[in-house]
Amino acid sequence: MTRVLIIGATGTLGSAVRQMLLDQTDDELTLFARSANQIQTGAREKAISGNVMNDADLDQAMQGQDAVFAALSGNLELFAKKNHGCNGSRPCFTA
Protein backbone atom coordinates (compact mmCIF):
# COMPACT_ATOMS: atom_id res chain seq x y z
CA MET A 1 0.00 0.00 0.00
CA THR A 2 1.34 3.41 -0.98
CA ARG A 3 1.26 6.34 1.42
CA VAL A 4 0.45 9.60 -0.34
CA LEU A 5 0.65 13.10 1.11
CA ILE A 6 -1.67 15.62 -0.53
CA ILE A 7 -0.58 19.19 0.18
CA GLY A 8 -3.50 21.54 -0.38
CA ALA A 9 -6.00 18.75 0.14
CA THR A 10 -9.01 21.05 0.61
CA GLY A 11 -8.58 23.01 -2.62
CA THR A 12 -10.24 22.24 -5.93
CA LEU A 13 -7.36 20.22 -7.37
CA GLY A 14 -6.40 18.58 -4.07
CA SER A 15 -9.99 17.48 -3.46
CA ALA A 16 -10.23 15.97 -6.95
CA VAL A 17 -6.95 14.08 -6.53
CA ARG A 18 -8.08 12.86 -3.11
CA GLN A 19 -11.33 11.48 -4.51
CA MET A 20 -9.59 9.85 -7.48
CA LEU A 21 -7.06 8.12 -5.21
CA LEU A 22 -9.83 6.91 -2.89
CA ASP A 23 -11.87 5.58 -5.81
CA GLN A 24 -9.09 3.99 -7.86
CA THR A 25 -6.41 2.85 -5.40
CA ASP A 26 -5.94 1.34 -1.97
CA ASP A 27 -3.49 4.11 -1.02
CA GLU A 28 -3.38 5.59 2.46
CA LEU A 29 -3.80 9.36 2.25
CA THR A 30 -2.42 12.09 4.47
CA LEU A 31 -4.32 15.32 3.90
CA PHE A 32 -2.25 18.45 4.63
CA ALA A 33 -4.17 21.69 5.01
CA ARG A 34 -4.20 24.88 7.06
CA SER A 35 -7.36 23.79 8.87
CA ALA A 36 -7.24 20.00 8.94
CA ASN A 37 -9.73 19.87 11.80
CA GLN A 38 -12.43 20.80 9.28
CA ILE A 39 -11.73 17.78 7.05
CA GLN A 40 -13.90 14.69 7.43
CA THR A 41 -11.67 11.68 6.95
CA GLY A 42 -12.38 8.11 5.97
CA ALA A 43 -10.73 4.86 7.04
CA ARG A 44 -7.69 5.28 4.76
CA GLU A 45 -7.14 8.95 5.54
CA LYS A 46 -5.66 11.17 8.19
CA ALA A 47 -5.65 14.95 8.21
CA ILE A 48 -2.87 17.14 9.56
CA SER A 49 -2.70 20.90 9.91
CA GLY A 50 0.27 22.85 8.69
CA ASN A 51 1.60 25.76 6.72
CA VAL A 52 3.49 25.16 3.47
CA MET A 53 5.70 28.13 4.32
CA ASN A 54 6.94 26.35 7.45
CA ASP A 55 9.74 23.87 6.75
CA ALA A 56 9.13 22.00 10.02
CA ASP A 57 5.46 21.44 9.13
CA LEU A 58 6.43 20.10 5.70
CA ASP A 59 9.21 17.90 7.07
CA GLN A 60 6.85 16.36 9.61
CA ALA A 61 4.10 15.83 7.04
CA MET A 62 6.46 14.11 4.59
CA GLN A 63 7.83 11.59 7.07
CA GLY A 64 6.89 8.06 6.07
CA GLN A 65 5.30 9.08 2.76
CA ASP A 66 5.96 7.26 -0.50
CA ALA A 67 4.66 10.07 -2.71
CA VAL A 68 3.77 13.74 -2.37
CA PHE A 69 1.20 15.60 -4.47
CA ALA A 70 1.40 19.38 -4.07
CA ALA A 71 -1.86 21.01 -5.13
CA LEU A 72 -0.62 24.57 -4.79
CA SER A 73 -1.41 27.62 -6.88
CA GLY A 74 0.15 31.00 -7.47
CA ASN A 75 3.72 31.89 -8.38
CA LEU A 76 5.34 28.66 -7.25
CA GLU A 77 8.80 29.53 -8.56
CA LEU A 78 8.89 32.73 -6.50
CA PHE A 79 7.42 30.88 -3.50
CA ALA A 80 10.11 28.19 -3.68
CA LYS A 81 12.94 30.70 -4.02
CA LYS A 82 11.69 32.95 -1.23
CA ASN A 83 10.63 30.34 1.30
CA HIS A 84 12.83 27.34 0.61
CA GLY A 85 15.98 28.70 -1.03
CA CYS A 86 15.39 26.84 -4.28
CA ASN A 87 17.15 28.14 -7.35
CA GLY A 88 16.36 25.48 -9.94
CA SER A 89 19.68 23.66 -9.56
CA ARG A 90 18.78 21.59 -6.51
CA PRO A 91 15.62 19.96 -5.13
CA CYS A 92 13.34 22.19 -3.10
CA PHE A 93 12.24 19.36 -0.84
CA THR A 94 13.68 16.00 0.11
CA ALA A 95 11.55 13.14 1.31
BALOBA-1460 file (C-alpha; in Angstrom, 3 decimals):
// residues 95
<rec num="1" residu="m" x="0.000" y="0.000" z="0.000"/>
<rec num="2" residu="t" x="1.340" y="3.407" z="-0.981"/>
<rec num="3" residu="r" x="1.265" y="6.341" z="1.424"/>
<rec num="4" residu="v" x="0.452" y="9.604" z="-0.342"/>
<rec num="5" residu="l" x="0.650" y="13.099" z="1.111"/>
<rec num="6" residu="i" x="-1.672" y="15.619" z="-0.532"/>
<rec num="7" residu="i" x="-0.578" y="19.187" z="0.177"/>
<rec num="8" residu="g" x="-3.505" y="21.541" z="-0.377"/>
<rec num="9" residu="a" x="-6.003" y="18.745" z="0.139"/>
<rec num="10" residu="t" x="-9.008" y="21.046" z="0.614"/>
<rec num="11" residu="g" x="-8.584" y="23.013" z="-2.618"/>
<rec num="12" residu="t" x="-10.237" y="22.244" z="-5.930"/>
<rec num="13" residu="l" x="-7.359" y="20.223" z="-7.368"/>
<rec num="14" residu="g" x="-6.399" y="18.584" z="-4.073"/>
<rec num="15" residu="s" x="-9.992" y="17.482" z="-3.462"/>
<rec num="16" residu="a" x="-10.235" y="15.969" z="-6.946"/>
<rec num="17" residu="v" x="-6.949" y="14.077" z="-6.531"/>
<rec num="18" residu="r" x="-8.079" y="12.859" z="-3.115"/>
<rec num="19" residu="q" x="-11.332" y="11.479" z="-4.508"/>
<rec num="20" residu="m" x="-9.592" y="9.849" z="-7.480"/>
<rec num="21" residu="l" x="-7.064" y="8.121" z="-5.210"/>
<rec num="22" residu="l" x="-9.827" y="6.912" z="-2.891"/>
<rec num="23" residu="d" x="-11.873" y="5.576" z="-5.815"/>
<rec num="24" residu="q" x="-9.088" y="3.994" z="-7.858"/>
<rec num="25" residu="t" x="-6.408" y="2.848" z="-5.400"/>
<rec num="26" residu="d" x="-5.940" y="1.340" z="-1.972"/>
<rec num="27" residu="d" x="-3.492" y="4.114" z="-1.023"/>
<rec num="28" residu="e" x="-3.381" y="5.592" z="2.456"/>
<rec num="29" residu="l" x="-3.804" y="9.357" z="2.252"/>
<rec num="30" residu="t" x="-2.416" y="12.086" z="4.473"/>
<rec num="31" residu="l" x="-4.315" y="15.315" z="3.899"/>
<rec num="32" residu="f" x="-2.251" y="18.445" z="4.627"/>
<rec num="33" residu="a" x="-4.173" y="21.693" z="5.010"/>
<rec num="34" residu="r" x="-4.197" y="24.876" z="7.057"/>
<rec num="35" residu="s" x="-7.360" y="23.787" z="8.871"/>
<rec num="36" residu="a" x="-7.235" y="19.996" z="8.938"/>
<rec num="37" residu="n" x="-9.732" y="19.871" z="11.803"/>
<rec num="38" residu="q" x="-12.434" y="20.801" z="9.279"/>
<rec num="39" residu="i" x="-11.732" y="17.778" z="7.049"/>
<rec num="40" residu="q" x="-13.899" y="14.694" z="7.430"/>
<rec num="41" residu="t" x="-11.666" y="11.675" z="6.947"/>
<rec num="42" residu="g" x="-12.380" y="8.109" z="5.973"/>
<rec num="43" residu="a" x="-10.734" y="4.860" z="7.044"/>
<rec num="44" residu="r" x="-7.692" y="5.278" z="4.765"/>
<rec num="45" residu="e" x="-7.144" y="8.947" z="5.541"/>
<rec num="46" residu="k" x="-5.665" y="11.167" z="8.191"/>
<rec num="47" residu="a" x="-5.647" y="14.949" z="8.212"/>
<rec num="48" residu="i" x="-2.874" y="17.136" z="9.563"/>
<rec num="49" residu="s" x="-2.699" y="20.902" z="9.907"/>
<rec num="50" residu="g" x="0.269" y="22.849" z="8.689"/>
<rec num="51" residu="n" x="1.595" y="25.759" z="6.715"/>
<rec num="52" residu="v" x="3.495" y="25.159" z="3.467"/>
<rec num="53" residu="m" x="5.702" y="28.127" z="4.322"/>
<rec num="54" residu="n" x="6.938" y="26.352" z="7.452"/>
<rec num="55" residu="d" x="9.736" y="23.867" z="6.751"/>
<rec num="56" residu="a" x="9.130" y="21.995" z="10.016"/>
<rec num="57" residu="d" x="5.459" y="21.435" z="9.126"/>
<rec num="58" residu="l" x="6.432" y="20.104" z="5.696"/>
<rec num="59" residu="d" x="9.209" y="17.904" z="7.066"/>
<rec num="60" residu="q" x="6.848" y="16.363" z="9.615"/>
<rec num="61" residu="a" x="4.096" y="15.826" z="7.037"/>
<rec num="62" residu="m" x="6.465" y="14.110" z="4.585"/>
<rec num="63" residu="q" x="7.829" y="11.589" z="7.074"/>
<rec num="64" residu="g" x="6.890" y="8.061" z="6.065"/>
<rec num="65" residu="q" x="5.295" y="9.081" z="2.764"/>
<rec num="66" residu="d" x="5.958" y="7.264" z="-0.500"/>
<rec num="67" residu="a" x="4.656" y="10.074" z="-2.713"/>
<rec num="68" residu="v" x="3.768" y="13.740" z="-2.375"/>
<rec num="69" residu="f" x="1.204" y="15.597" z="-4.466"/>
<rec num="70" residu="a" x="1.402" y="19.378" z="-4.074"/>
<rec num="71" residu="a" x="-1.862" y="21.007" z="-5.134"/>
<rec num="72" residu="l" x="-0.621" y="24.568" z="-4.790"/>
<rec num="73" residu="s" x="-1.406" y="27.620" z="-6.879"/>
<rec num="74" residu="g" x="0.148" y="31.003" z="-7.467"/>
<rec num="75" residu="n" x="3.719" y="31.894" z="-8.384"/>
<rec num="76" residu="l" x="5.341" y="28.663" z="-7.249"/>
<rec num="77" residu="e" x="8.804" y="29.529" z="-8.561"/>
<rec num="78" residu="l" x="8.885" y="32.731" z="-6.499"/>
<rec num="79" residu="f" x="7.422" y="30.878" z="-3.505"/>
<rec num="80" residu="a" x="10.112" y="28.192" z="-3.678"/>
<rec num="81" residu="k" x="12.940" y="30.695" z="-4.016"/>
<rec num="82" residu="k" x="11.686" y="32.955" z="-1.229"/>
<rec num="83" residu="n" x="10.633" y="30.339" z="1.301"/>
<rec num="84" residu="h" x="12.828" y="27.343" z="0.615"/>
<rec num="85" residu="g" x="15.984" y="28.696" z="-1.026"/>
<rec num="86" residu="c" x="15.391" y="26.838" z="-4.285"/>
<rec num="87" residu="n" x="17.148" y="28.143" z="-7.352"/>
<rec num="88" residu="g" x="16.365" y="25.483" z="-9.939"/>
<rec num="89" residu="s" x="19.679" y="23.663" z="-9.558"/>
<rec num="90" residu="r" x="18.778" y="21.592" z="-6.509"/>
<rec num="91" residu="p" x="15.622" y="19.958" z="-5.132"/>
<rec num="92" residu="c" x="13.337" y="22.194" z="-3.102"/>
<rec num="93" residu="f" x="12.241" y="19.364" z="-0.843"/>
<rec num="94" residu="t" x="13.678" y="16.002" z="0.107"/>
<rec num="95" residu="a" x="11.549" y="13.138" z="1.315"/>
